[in-house]
């Protein structure tokens, strides 16, 4: 397993030069610059043992957007994350949603215009290629309808945001698109704190995991809160929900 660290974390821990190397892939240059991972297992263990609770949580679980190589500081990246959020919003595994987004990106079908110009059958092919077969038909239709509505009403996702008076208004506008519900909206906005001026409600998964770790989420805001919430959601899905307490990387901090 690779452990990912932001540049800020690397500097804080004062890693010797030879202990890190750059992760290949697109990242957010304005916020985390590069991601680094530790190579030797024994050094990895020493570092993890000396990290505090929040640092360890963030090192283990980066943003979903970062997992997908999406740069949220760019408008094109925020739209890509919107597309990914639509895929993550269905009752389907993270792995399948992630694989399917990568197929869209590989085919260059990652802008409203590209999606609109792609036929329903072609979208089905991409969805099936990513393993999204269970919801391929309904998702292909939803993507076409949402992108057409977005172009007709606002012209772009950035214009939709600019025309919204606050977070509640933004959520309302997003959910006016058929097939975009509260779950997809929350997934999308939770990683955009610090990029847009948004303050979405924290998900129940994150709240429950935070309670288990005795983390007071009221102490955080902006991008830091986005990172912590996403990390807690991942922790909940990967370990708490499956009751993998013995394997959990946060077990020494858990209060249950």
Kinemage of the C-alpha trace (Angstrom):
@kinemage 1
@onewidth
@group {chain A} dominant
@subgroup {mainchain}
@vectorlist {calphas} color= white
{ca unk a 1} P 0.000 0.000 0.000
{ca unk a 2} L 1.312 3.482 -0.879
{ca unk a 3} L 0.962 6.247 1.695
{ca unk a 4} L 0.448 9.715 0.231
{ca unk a 5} L 1.586 12.932 1.830
{ca unk a 6} L 1.132 16.546 0.817
{ca unk a 7} L 4.219 18.705 0.497
{ca unk a 8} L 3.201 20.559 3.650
{ca unk a 9} L 3.198 17.309 5.613
{ca unk a 10} L 6.597 16.354 4.208
{ca unk a 11} L 8.060 19.669 5.307
{ca unk a 12} L 6.458 19.411 8.727
{ca unk a 13} L 8.002 15.989 9.321
{ca unk a 14} L 11.395 17.083 7.903
{ca unk a 15} L 11.933 13.929 5.890
{ca unk a 16} L 15.508 13.311 4.728
{ca unk a 17} L 15.918 13.923 0.996
{ca unk a 18} L 16.355 10.270 0.093
{ca unk a 19} L 13.126 9.118 1.718
{ca unk a 20} L 10.643 10.598 -0.729
{ca unk a 21} L 9.983 10.749 -4.420
{ca unk a 22} L 7.358 12.508 -6.446
{ca unk a 23} L 4.103 10.758 -7.238
{ca unk a 24} L 3.377 10.787 -10.954
{ca unk a 25} L 0.066 12.423 -11.798
{ca unk a 26} L -1.830 15.672 -11.803
{ca unk a 27} L -2.298 17.436 -8.468
{ca unk a 28} L -3.454 20.814 -7.215
{ca unk a 29} L -0.384 23.065 -7.555
{ca unk a 30} L -1.985 25.870 -5.588
{ca unk a 31} L -2.730 23.846 -2.490
{ca unk a 32} L -0.589 20.749 -2.183
{ca unk a 33} L 1.930 21.271 -5.004
{ca unk a 34} L 2.917 17.597 -5.221
{ca unk a 35} L 2.108 14.367 -3.469
{ca unk a 36} L 4.879 12.272 -2.035
{ca unk a 37} L 5.009 8.726 -0.802
{ca unk a 38} L 7.439 6.940 1.453
{ca unk a 39} L 9.248 3.978 -0.030
{ca unk a 40} L 10.921 1.780 2.670
{ca unk a 41} L 8.413 -0.080 4.821
{ca unk a 42} L 10.418 0.281 8.034
{ca unk a 43} L 10.750 4.060 7.588
{ca unk a 44} L 7.070 4.192 6.725
{ca unk a 45} L 6.204 2.625 10.075
{ca unk a 46} L 8.419 5.024 12.043
{ca unk a 47} L 6.883 8.038 10.334
{ca unk a 48} L 3.319 6.845 10.873
{ca unk a 49} L 4.021 6.159 14.550
{ca unk a 50} L 5.133 9.768 15.009
{ca unk a 51} L 2.230 11.416 13.220
{ca unk a 52} L -0.661 12.945 15.132
{ca unk a 53} L -4.245 11.865 14.542
{ca unk a 54} L -5.171 14.368 11.813
{ca unk a 55} L -1.862 14.012 9.949
{ca unk a 56} L -2.192 10.249 9.875
{ca unk a 57} L -5.802 10.438 8.719
{ca unk a 58} L -4.927 12.794 5.854
{ca unk a 59} L -1.839 10.801 4.879
{ca unk a 60} L -3.904 7.642 4.552
{ca unk a 61} L -6.912 9.109 2.744
{ca unk a 62} L -6.426 11.909 0.173
{ca unk a 63} L -9.258 13.630 -1.681
{ca unk a 64} L -11.137 11.521 -4.208
{ca unk a 65} L -10.296 14.185 -6.793
{ca unk a 66} L -6.592 13.659 -6.122
{ca unk a 67} L -7.018 9.901 -6.477
{ca unk a 68} L -8.380 10.601 -9.961
{ca unk a 69} L -5.654 13.081 -10.909
{ca unk a 70} L -8.119 15.987 -10.983
{ca unk a 71} L -6.868 19.533 -10.345
{ca unk a 72} L -9.655 21.320 -8.474
{ca unk a 73} L -7.969 24.709 -8.809
{ca unk a 74} L -8.908 24.766 -12.506
{ca unk a 75} L -12.450 25.205 -13.918
{ca unk a 76} L -11.881 22.182 -16.171
{ca unk a 77} L -10.913 20.160 -13.112
{ca unk a 78} L -14.003 21.212 -11.214
{ca unk a 79} L -16.179 20.061 -14.084
{ca unk a 80} L -14.314 16.736 -14.188
{ca unk a 81} L -14.996 16.370 -10.478
{ca unk a 82} L -18.682 17.123 -11.132
{ca unk a 83} L -18.747 14.306 -13.693
{ca unk a 84} L -17.003 11.980 -11.236
{ca unk a 85} L -19.461 12.982 -8.490
{ca unk a 86} L -22.407 11.990 -10.674
{ca unk a 87} L -20.806 8.559 -11.044
{ca unk a 88} L -20.002 8.274 -7.324
{ca unk a 89} L -23.556 9.328 -6.441
{ca unk a 90} L -25.151 6.043 -7.522
{ca unk a 91} L -25.462 2.966 -5.291
{ca unk a 92} L -22.269 1.502 -6.693
{ca unk a 93} L -18.780 0.773 -5.369
{ca unk a 94} L -16.087 3.438 -5.186
{ca unk a 95} L -13.847 1.245 -7.309
{ca unk a 96} L -16.347 0.966 -10.158
{ca unk a 97} L -17.176 4.680 -10.040
{ca unk a 98} L -13.479 5.541 -10.089
{ca unk a 99} L -12.707 3.121 -12.934
{ca unk a 100} L -15.613 4.487 -14.958
{ca unk a 101} L -14.527 8.106 -14.534
{ca unk a 102} L -11.056 7.124 -15.769
{ca unk a 103} L -12.625 5.603 -18.876
{ca unk a 104} L -14.443 8.874 -19.594
{ca unk a 105} L -11.185 10.766 -19.127
{ca unk a 106} L -9.269 8.319 -21.321
{ca unk a 107} L -11.777 8.808 -24.127
{ca unk a 108} L -11.686 12.582 -23.689
{ca unk a 109} L -15.381 12.647 -22.794
{ca unk a 110} L -14.838 15.007 -19.881
{ca unk a 111} L -16.486 18.327 -20.813
{ca unk a 112} L -20.175 19.213 -21.220
{ca unk a 113} L -19.658 19.637 -24.957
{ca unk a 114} L -17.917 16.282 -25.366
{ca unk a 115} L -20.615 14.467 -23.421
{ca unk a 116} L -23.415 16.120 -25.418
{ca unk a 117} L -21.716 15.209 -28.702
{ca unk a 118} L -21.345 11.567 -27.609
{ca unk a 119} L -24.227 9.303 -28.543
{ca unk a 120} L -26.278 7.411 -25.960
{ca unk a 121} L -24.861 4.103 -27.245
{ca unk a 122} L -21.300 5.423 -27.030
{ca unk a 123} L -21.890 6.534 -23.445
{ca unk a 124} L -23.244 3.074 -22.659
{ca unk a 125} L -20.028 1.601 -24.057
{ca unk a 126} L -17.839 3.784 -21.825
{ca unk a 127} L -19.967 3.057 -18.751
{ca unk a 128} L -19.887 -0.689 -19.391
{ca unk a 129} L -16.135 -0.563 -19.980
{ca unk a 130} L -15.733 0.913 -16.507
{ca unk a 131} L -17.957 -1.731 -14.904
{ca unk a 132} L -20.986 0.558 -14.525
{ca unk a 133} L -23.290 -1.901 -16.332
{ca unk a 134} L -25.904 -1.993 -13.550
{ca unk a 135} L -26.823 1.656 -14.125
{ca unk a 136} L -25.542 2.199 -17.663
{ca unk a 137} L -28.817 3.143 -19.372
{ca unk a 138} L -30.166 5.469 -16.702
{ca unk a 139} L -26.740 7.088 -16.203
{ca unk a 140} L -26.205 7.687 -19.928
{ca unk a 141} L -29.608 9.388 -20.112
{ca unk a 142} L -28.902 11.396 -16.957
{ca unk a 143} L -25.530 12.626 -18.230
{ca unk a 144} L -27.006 13.787 -21.525
{ca unk a 145} L -29.927 15.555 -19.832
{ca unk a 146} L -27.785 17.214 -17.158
{ca unk a 147} L -25.167 18.488 -19.617
{ca unk a 148} L -27.770 19.811 -22.034
{ca unk a 149} L -29.538 21.565 -19.162
{ca unk a 150} L -26.278 22.983 -17.860
{ca unk a 151} L -25.351 24.419 -21.283
{ca unk a 152} L -28.827 25.806 -21.968
{ca unk a 153} L -29.399 27.436 -18.569
{ca unk a 154} L -25.918 28.556 -17.542
{ca unk a 155} L -23.411 27.914 -20.298
{ca unk a 156} L -20.946 26.366 -17.847
{ca unk a 157} L -20.583 24.986 -14.345
{ca unk a 158} L -18.617 28.091 -13.315
{ca unk a 159} L -21.491 30.332 -14.414
{ca unk a 160} L -23.906 28.221 -12.376
{ca unk a 161} L -21.714 28.824 -9.320
{ca unk a 162} L -21.346 32.552 -10.016
{ca unk a 163} L -25.107 32.981 -10.337
{ca unk a 164} L -25.743 31.262 -6.988
{ca unk a 165} L -26.208 33.609 -4.033
{ca unk a 166} L -25.003 31.138 -1.396
{ca unk a 167} L -24.438 27.433 -0.757
{ca unk a 168} L -28.135 26.653 -0.359
{ca unk a 169} L -28.921 28.366 -3.656
{ca unk a 170} L -26.099 26.503 -5.362
{ca unk a 171} L -27.388 23.180 -4.012
{ca unk a 172} L -30.898 24.045 -5.191
{ca unk a 173} L -29.697 24.887 -8.693
{ca unk a 174} L -27.684 21.676 -8.958
{ca unk a 175} L -30.631 19.587 -7.793
{ca unk a 176} L -32.913 21.139 -10.394
{ca unk a 177} L -31.174 18.853 -12.890
{ca unk a 178} L -33.080 15.572 -13.058
{ca unk a 179} L -30.998 12.819 -11.479
{ca unk a 180} L -28.836 15.112 -9.334
{ca unk a 181} L -29.931 14.598 -5.740
{ca unk a 182} L -28.689 15.516 -2.294
{ca unk a 183} L -26.091 12.715 -2.210
{ca unk a 184} L -24.416 13.682 -5.484
{ca unk a 185} L -24.524 17.363 -4.526
{ca unk a 186} L -22.857 16.683 -1.174
{ca unk a 187} L -20.150 14.518 -2.757
{ca unk a 188} L -19.416 17.252 -5.285
{ca unk a 189} L -19.338 20.241 -2.932
{ca unk a 190} L -17.523 18.692 0.006
{ca unk a 191} L -14.189 18.718 -1.872
{ca unk a 192} L -14.673 22.274 -3.175
{ca unk a 193} L -14.345 24.154 0.100
{ca unk a 194} L -11.373 26.458 -0.406
{ca unk a 195} L -11.881 26.435 -4.179
{ca unk a 196} L -15.381 27.923 -4.183
{ca unk a 197} L -16.961 29.841 -1.329
{ca unk a 198} L -19.192 26.942 -0.297
{ca unk a 199} L -20.192 25.503 3.060
{ca unk a 200} L -22.040 22.214 2.520
{ca unk a 201} L -23.352 20.191 5.442
{ca unk a 202} L -20.974 17.495 6.655
{ca unk a 203} L -22.086 13.971 5.764
{ca unk a 204} L -23.354 11.544 8.407
{ca unk a 205} L -20.577 9.078 7.543
{ca unk a 206} L -17.957 11.707 8.360
{ca unk a 207} L -19.739 12.798 11.535
{ca unk a 208} L -19.929 9.234 12.851
{ca unk a 209} L -16.288 8.501 12.047
{ca unk a 210} L -15.259 11.800 13.658
{ca unk a 211} L -17.182 10.839 16.791
{ca unk a 212} L -15.339 7.506 16.923
{ca unk a 213} L -12.014 9.347 16.709
{ca unk a 214} L -13.106 12.193 19.013
{ca unk a 215} L -12.403 14.767 16.297
{ca unk a 216} L -14.192 18.095 16.690
{ca unk a 217} L -15.071 19.076 13.110
{ca unk a 218} L -16.141 22.554 14.225
{ca unk a 219} L -12.460 23.426 14.606
{ca unk a 220} L -11.832 23.194 10.863
{ca unk a 221} L -12.944 25.056 7.774
{ca unk a 222} L -12.152 25.527 4.105
{ca unk a 223} L -9.854 23.090 2.341
{ca unk a 224} L -8.710 21.518 5.611
{ca unk a 225} L -12.278 20.591 6.456
{ca unk a 226} L -12.759 19.181 2.938
{ca unk a 227} L -9.724 16.959 3.359
{ca unk a 228} L -10.737 15.786 6.813
{ca unk a 229} L -14.343 15.090 5.815
{ca unk a 230} L -13.319 13.113 2.733
{ca unk a 231} L -10.765 11.161 4.761
{ca unk a 232} L -13.416 10.304 7.353
{ca unk a 233} L -15.863 9.209 4.651
{ca unk a 234} L -13.230 6.900 3.178
{ca unk a 235} L -12.390 5.550 6.623
{ca unk a 236} L -16.063 4.855 7.273
{ca unk a 237} L -16.603 3.061 3.966
{ca unk a 238} L -13.372 1.067 3.935
{ca unk a 239} L -13.107 0.093 7.611
{ca unk a 240} L -15.985 1.113 9.921
{ca unk a 241} L -18.816 -0.144 7.708
{ca unk a 242} L -17.007 -3.438 7.095
{ca unk a 243} L -16.031 -3.724 10.780
{ca unk a 244} L -12.362 -4.101 9.860
{ca unk a 245} L -11.269 -2.658 13.179
{ca unk a 246} L -8.164 -4.842 13.474
{ca unk a 247} L -6.870 -3.616 10.096
{ca unk a 248} L -7.836 0.024 10.513
{ca unk a 249} L -4.889 2.455 10.280
{ca unk a 250} L -6.646 4.709 12.826
{ca unk a 251} L -7.391 2.002 15.393
{ca unk a 252} L -5.108 3.429 18.083
{ca unk a 253} L -7.117 6.670 18.023
{ca unk a 254} L -10.565 5.030 17.965
{ca unk a 255} L -12.800 5.474 21.027
{ca unk a 256} L -15.103 2.511 20.414
